[in-house]
Amino acid sequence: MNYKKEIQDFVISNFLFGDATRLEDEVSFLDAGIVDSAGILELVSFLEEKYGIRIGNEEMLPDNLDSVNRVEAFLQRKLNECSESMV
């Protein structure tokens, strides 16, 4: 599954109104003014609904959610944790 593409598509649709030119995988959402604090909550809701994960308040950090690459890495970790706990 191409998580990066799905994350990019969500950000472009919901925060950039279809303008993909401002989105680069390493660019900070907050620093670039792409996503604000309310937008982070929207992103969290999207991730939880789309991938069936739970994101705790302590995980809502820039290290996890402040760029396409960071969100993708965080999502991979969360999905791995979920699959390991099912074993």
C-alpha positions in Angstrom: 0.0 0.0 0.0 1.3 3.5 -0.9 0.8 5.3 2.4 2.9 8.3 1.3 0.6 8.9 -1.8 -2.5 8.7 0.4 -1.1 11.1 2.9 -0.1 13.5 0.1 -3.5 13.3 -1.5 -5.2 14.0 1.8 -3.0 17.1 2.5 -3.4 18.4 -1.0 -7.2 18.0 -1.0 -7.9 19.3 2.5 -5.2 21.9 3.1 -3.8 23.0 -0.3 -7.1 22.9 -2.3 -5.6 20.8 -5.0 -2.3 22.8 -5.4 0.3 20.2 -5.1 3.2 22.6 -6.0 3.6 23.7 -2.3 3.9 20.2 -0.9 7.3 18.5 -0.6 7.8 15.4 1.4 10.3 16.9 3.9 8.7 20.3 4.3 7.2 21.1 7.8 3.5 21.5 7.5 3.5 24.1 10.3 6.5 26.1 9.2 5.2 26.3 5.6 1.7 27.3 6.8 0.1 24.2 5.2 -1.5 22.9 8.3 -2.4 24.6 11.6 -3.1 23.1 15.0 -6.8 22.4 14.0 -5.5 20.8 10.8 -3.3 18.4 12.8 -6.5 17.2 14.5 -8.1 16.7 11.1 -5.0 14.8 9.9 -5.1 12.6 13.1 -8.8 11.8 12.5 -8.0 10.9 8.9 -5.3 8.5 10.0 -7.3 6.9 12.7 -10.4 6.4 10.4 -8.5 5.3 7.3 -6.0 2.9 9.0 -7.9 1.8 12.1 -5.3 3.1 14.6 -5.5 5.2 17.8 -3.2 8.1 18.2 -2.8 9.3 21.8 -2.3 12.9 22.8 1.3 12.2 23.7 1.9 11.1 20.1 0.6 14.3 18.6 4.1 15.8 18.2 5.9 17.5 15.3 8.3 14.5 15.2 5.3 12.4 14.2 3.0 14.6 12.2 4.8 17.6 10.7 5.7 16.5 7.2 4.6 13.8 4.7 7.7 11.8 5.5 7.2 12.1 9.3 3.5 11.1 9.0 4.4 8.1 6.8 7.1 6.9 9.2 4.8 7.3 12.2 2.0 5.5 10.4 4.3 2.6 9.6 5.4 2.4 13.3 1.7 2.4 14.5 0.6 -0.2 12.0 3.6 -2.4 12.9 2.7 -2.0 16.6 -0.9 -3.0 15.8 0.1 -6.1 13.9 2.6 -7.2 16.6 0.0 -6.8 19.3 -2.4 -9.1 17.3 0.1 -12.0 17.4 
